[in-house]
Amino acid sequence: MPDTLPDPSTVLPALPAPSAQAERLIELGVHEIAGLSADEVRAVAAGAEDGALLAVHPDRAPASALAPLLRREGKPGFVVVDMPDVDGFTPCGVELPDAPLYALMGVDRGDRMADWSPAEALPALTGEGRSPLVLTEGIHWLLQQPEALERNRCFMTIGSRLRKADGTLDARAPAIWISNGTGRDGRERRNAPKVGWCWWNNRHTWLGFASATHRGA
């Protein structure tokens, strides 16, 4: 890993209260994607601690369904065209609660690990007792707190990996950043939230590693 640690993660504003997050999910129709009633979402929120992030289990609401709900400067989020298998990136080395809707605590963007590779960041996070976010959790975070995605301070979600037919792991790792409107993204998508991927052993100065301290139903 790099010899010098970058500065600690930027301190972001507190997440909305769980009750407000519940209403946001209902407004966006996430509960319908997940096959949940509005009352079920509100009940989970009522039992969540302040500072928690609500997330629907990816089995109920996959990344392909959630990404278009993201917004930045009025533009919807999207998945890059060369990631048609986005929903195949499932939790790897991360245990999610056995519940359709659950809460995460201690969510952090991991700015201090910018310019680390996923291969370098994963053991460091594990050693700190932190768990990398899965892709859908990262999307849920930005649904509730869009300002957590900033230019030059975006993040990877290395709790999700794609396992190939032969059992080995695909060399890509999912990430969420901001489109420059170049290439196949299209100019109309400039500044839109973008779900894409990076190579497992590559470093990027503008990508941290999102993680949480724990999850609970």
VENFENBEL-V50872 format. One record per residue. N is the residue number from 1. SS is DSSP state (H for helix, E for strand, L for the rest). PSI is psi in whole degrees, -180 to 180 (none if undefined). Layout:
{{N | SS | PSI} {N | SS | PSI}}
This chain:
{{1 | L | 165} {2 | L | 149} {3 | L | -33} {4 | L | 130} {5 | L | 134} {6 | L | 172} {7 | L | 154} {8 | L | 162} {9 | L | 143} {10 | L | 139} {11 | L | 119} {12 | L | 159} {13 | L | 157} {14 | L | 147} {15 | L | 153} {16 | L | 156} {17 | L | 148} {18 | H | -37} {19 | H | -38} {20 | H | -36} {21 | H | -40} {22 | H | -45} {23 | H | -34} {24 | H | -44} {25 | H | -40} {26 | H | -43} {27 | H | -39} {28 | H | -11} {29 | L | 16} {30 | H | -35} {31 | H | -35} {32 | H | -39} {33 | H | -40} {34 | L | -5} {35 | L | 34} {36 | L | 153} {37 | L | 159} {38 | H | -38} {39 | H | -36} {40 | H | -40} {41 | H | -45} {42 | H | -34} {43 | H | -41} {44 | H | -42} {45 | H | -37} {46 | H | -27} {47 | L | -1} {48 | L | 150} {49 | L | 154} {50 | L | 140} {51 | L | -7} {52 | L | 155} {53 | E | 126} {54 | E | 138} {55 | E | 135} {56 | E | 140} {57 | L | 137} {58 | L | -21} {59 | L | -24} {60 | L | -32} {61 | L | 95} {62 | L | 165} {63 | H | -37} {64 | H | -29} {65 | H | -28} {66 | H | -36} {67 | H | -41} {68 | H | -13} {69 | H | -15} {70 | L | 150} {71 | E | 141} {72 | E | 125} {73 | L | 37} {74 | L | 2} {75 | E | 136} {76 | E | 154} {77 | L | 165} {78 | E | 163} {79 | E | 136} {80 | L | 149} {81 | L | -26} {82 | L | 25} {83 | L | 53} {84 | L | -16} {85 | L | 23} {86 | H | -38} {87 | H | -8} {88 | H | -8} {89 | E | 96} {90 | E | 167} {91 | E | 133} {92 | L | 115} {93 | L | 11} {94 | L | 129} {95 | L | 116} {96 | L | 149} {97 | L | 147} {98 | L | 71} {99 | L | 148} {100 | L | -27} {101 | E | 131} {102 | E | 179} {103 | E | 145} {104 | E | 146} {105 | E | 152} {106 | L | 39} {107 | L | 134} {108 | E | 146} {109 | L | -18} {110 | L | 33} {111 | H | -34} {112 | H | -15} {113 | H | 12} {114 | L | 141} {115 | L | 17} {116 | L | 156} {117 | E | 160} {118 | H | -38} {119 | H | -31} {120 | H | -37} {121 | H | -38} {122 | H | -51} {123 | H | -30} {124 | H | -44} {125 | H | -45} {126 | H | -41} {127 | H | -25} {128 | L | 0} {129 | L | 21} {130 | L | 156} {131 | E | 126} {132 | E | 144} {133 | L | 147} {134 | L | 164} {135 | H | -45} {136 | H | -32} {137 | H | -39} {138 | H | -39} {139 | H | -44} {140 | H | -40} {141 | H | -46} {142 | H | -23} {143 | H | -35} {144 | H | -30} {145 | L | 74} {146 | H | -29} {147 | H | -7} {148 | H | -10} {149 | L | 110} {150 | E | 152} {151 | L | 134} {152 | L | 5} {153 | E | 65} {154 | E | -172} {155 | E | 158} {156 | E | 159} {157 | L | 76} {158 | L | 8} {159 | L | -10} {160 | E | 131} {161 | E | 158} {162 | E | 123} {163 | E | 126} {164 | L | 170} {165 | L | -29} {166 | L | 5} {167 | L | -12} {168 | L | 161} {169 | E | 137} {170 | L | 148} {171 | L | 2} {172 | E | 154} {173 | E | 134} {174 | E | 151} {175 | E | 162} {176 | E | 124} {177 | E | -164} {178 | E | 128} {179 | L | 142} {180 | L | 0} {181 | L | 23} {182 | L | 167} {183 | H | -139} {184 | H | -9} {185 | H | -42} {186 | L | 140} {187 | H | -30} {188 | H | -15} {189 | H | 6} {190 | L | 131} {191 | L | 5} {192 | L | 152} {193 | E | 138} {194 | E | 125} {195 | E | 120} {196 | E | -154} {197 | E | 160} {198 | E | 160} {199 | E | 145} {200 | L | -32} {201 | L | 8} {202 | L | 152} {203 | E | 147} {204 | L | 126} {205 | L | -20} {206 | L | 9} {207 | E | 120} {208 | E | -164} {209 | E | 105} {210 | L | 140} {211 | E | 172} {212 | E | 164} {213 | L | -39} {214 | E | 167} {215 | E | 153} {216 | E | 148} {217 | L | none}}
